[in-house]
Amino acid sequence: MKLKIPFQKSINLIFIYSFLFIILLGFDNVNAQEETTNAEKLGFPKGQKILLLHCDDAGMCEEANIAVQSYVLKGDINSAAVMMPCPNAEEMVEWAIKHPKVDIGVHLTLTSEWKTYRWGPLTDPAKVPGLVDPHGKLWPEVPDVVMHASAKEVETEIRSQIDKMIQLGHRPSHIDTHMGTLYGSAEYVRVFMKVAEEYGIPANAIDLSNPEVAEYYKKVGYPITEDVIDILNDYSLPKLDNFSSVPNGKTYKEKRANFFKLAQSLKPGLTEIIFHPSIVTENMKTITNSWEQRGWEAEMFSDPVVKQFFADNNIELTNWTEIMKRFKQKK
């Protein structure tokens, strides 16, 4: 027995179903747009993990410079950034000038965290008094900076650090933030993004429009407010889908295994993973109790097991130079 539907009702039903289909199609398109990663926006394959293995703390000391230079030349390190207020910064920049294809940026430094090995701002301390502790050095911890330094003082100092590298003869490929200080308040984030856009030099801007990513940073203590999310949404240069660091381990093998777990847990997209390679010396042991982890991190990315892991897991590596090249081609 066939169900007979009056002609007018069948037309109405067709209209309703068509309308619902269009709405659902629209929702699918919205979801597709939401699921488009920043890596895909740059032309990387859909669904692929793109890692930016980034070496922090170049220029901090001779041991860091030796490790960075050695592993960059071997092709094991993709990108690095220099702490411009530190004692060995200029020699690192001079090396970068001699190797113009190397991806070297500024590790914007507003803290001086070690007990016996410390540094002050590049700016005259009288112009940025809020950045300076009672010993004339940068504050040791991020909350100290946030408590004492205005956004104007922060902007003055980070411009000094970028300008110093440029004046030495190397234009940084990117800028990022030592100890995450520039994510310490909405005002700092605003200054960070503004300076990046004005110089046309990409910052390690994290896309916080993804609720999971935003929630993670809230849990680890960063003040991720709607204002911060809006600032990053409005930022016009390339953004990261996620950001992390190489985990510690009790042994080298455990550290490597922990890194593999981290990489496997990542979703597709562009993720920057930071590490702090250094050769191990007696002097390095007097600077930081993390010397052993730093020594292992210098070895890790030249390890054939790690390279095979990237190949087996379809992980592609990139750097800030390539990111900006792709960004400009897409504009």
Helices and strands as residue ranges (DSSP letters): H 7-35, H 38-41, E 49-58, H 62-73, E 79-82, H 89-98, E 104-108, G 129-131, H 142-148, H 151-168, E 175-177, G 178-183, H 186-199, H 211-219, H 226-234, E 242-245, H 252-265, E 269-275, H 282-287, H 291-300, H 304-312, E 315-317, H 320-330
